């Protein structure tokens, strides 16, 4: 983003605060438009990232062909309808088909798509599709459970609600494989 665009966003935040009836010259708000602009750039940095390239940077030939799961990946995103946060955990699995990926790349892929204006359903599908396309696994699975501030702070104001979304390809479309995945992500194996 250019310096001109950054300045424009700072000015827009200033207008929003003024429109709310705030005095942007008061001590606590003087730097708020600049801080809000920087925060928004950070929270949407996924637009400048390429999930496919992240995965390709750590692909390895390997004959392993059993389920690989990275679970409890923290998810922080912004609802595109209200610009309010939603947050939770993602669980991602794939069954290798001659290639495995460095495990840290999966949470990075989650962040690429979460750090954009989102809806949870699209986020789930985007993660699944890039893993399926790039790794060409025997199957892939993604489950996200999240709490949405747009439901908690406004609207219906339901504090304890959460949303679960899922997407599956290949072997995970078979009920037996899907059930194994769901069982593994719901248990704490380390205890």
N, C-alpha and C positions, 0 to 999 in steps of 0.2 A: 504494500500500500504506500502510495506516495505521501510526502510530507503535507502536500495540499489536502489530500483526502483525510489524513489524520487530523489536521486542523479543522476541517469541515465537520468531522464527527464531534470534536470537542465543542464546537459552536452549537451543534445540534443538541448536545446534552445540556448546554447552557440554556438554550431555548426551552427545553423540556422542564428544567427546574424553574425557570421564570414562569412558564405556563402553569405550573402547579401552585404558583403564588409565593415561591421562595425568593429570598434576597440572596442572589449569587455572590454578593460582595461581603456577606457576613463571614466571619472567621472560619467556621466549620465547612463552608461550601466553596471557598475560593478555588481550591484545586480539585473539587469533586468532578467537574466536567472532564478534566484531563485524566483523573484516576478512572472514571467510568469508561472512558474511551479505551484506555490501556487494558482494562479488565475485559471489555467486549472483544478486543483484538485477541487476547489470550484465550477466551472462552470459545472463539470461533476459528482458532488456528488450523483446524482440520481442513479448511478449504485450500490451504497451501501445502497440504501433504498428500502423498500418493500411496495408498494402502497396498497396491499391487507391487510397487517397487520395494516397499518395506519387506514384504514377504519374500520377494525374489532375492533380496540381499542376504538371506540366510537359509537357502534351500540346500538340502543334502540328500544324496542318494543313500537309501537305506531299505533293506528288505523287510523291516518291521511292518506288520499289517494288522495290528490290533488297535483298539480304540485309544486315542490320545485326548485327554481332557485337560483344559486349563479352566479352573473354576474360581468363583468368587472374585472376579475381576471388577474392581470398582468402576462404576460408570457415573459420569457427571456430564449432563447435557443441558441444553436450553430448549424448552418447548417453543416451536415456531409460531404457535398461536398467541401466546401471551408473553413471550420472552422471560418466562420464569423457569427456574431450574427443575429438572427431574434427576433423580439419583438412585442408584441401587447397585445390583451386581449382575454381571454377565457370566455365563458358563458356555464355553466354546469347545467343541469336540470335532475330531475328524479321524477317519480311518485311512492311514497312508496307503498309497498305491505306487510304491517305489521311491517316494520322496517324503522326507520329514522337514519341518521348519524349526528354526531356533525358537524355543518356547517364549522368549521375551517378545517376539514379534507379534504374537497373538494379542496380548494386551495393547500393544502399540496400534494394531489395526482397529481395535475397539475404540481407542482414543481418536483416531483419524476421523471416524464417522460420528462419534459422540461430540467432538468439538466443532459441531456445526449446528445450525438451527435445525431441529429435528422433531419427528414424532417417533415414539418408541417402536412402532411397527416397522417403519422404514429402516430405522437403525438396525433392528434385528436382521432384516432381509439383506441390507448392504454388507454387513459382516459376513453372513453366510455366503453371499454371492462371490465376494472377492476371494474367500478361502476356497470355494468350489472351483472357481475359474483358474486361480493361480497354482494351487496344489494338485488339482485334478485328483482328489482323493476318491476312495470307494464310497464315501459318504461324508457329510458334514452336518453339524447340529449347533444351533445357538438358542439359548434360553436367556431372557433378560427379565429380571424382577425389579421394578422401580416404583418409587414414590414420587408423585407429581405435585409440586407446590401449587400449580394452578388448580388442583382439586383440594388442596389442604388449606391454602390461605384465602381463596376466593371461591366463587361459585358455590358448590355443594358443601365445602368446608368439612370434608371427611378426613380426619386426622390419621386414622389407622388403615386406610385403604392402600392397596398396592396393585400394580398392574403387571401381569405376566404375559410375555409374548414369546413365541417359539417359531422356529423355522428348521426344516429338515430336508436333506437331499440323500439320494442313493440308498445305502444300507440302512440309514436312519429312518427311512420310510417304512421299513419292516418293523412291526410292533415289538418283536423280541429285542432288537438292537436299540430301538428307541427306549424301551423300558429299562434296559441295562444302563443306558446313559442317565435317565431320569433318577434311577435308584442311586447311582454313583454320585450325582451332584447333590442329592438330598441327604446323604450320610456324611458324617464327619469321620473319615477313615483314620485320622491321626490320633483319635482319643482311645 
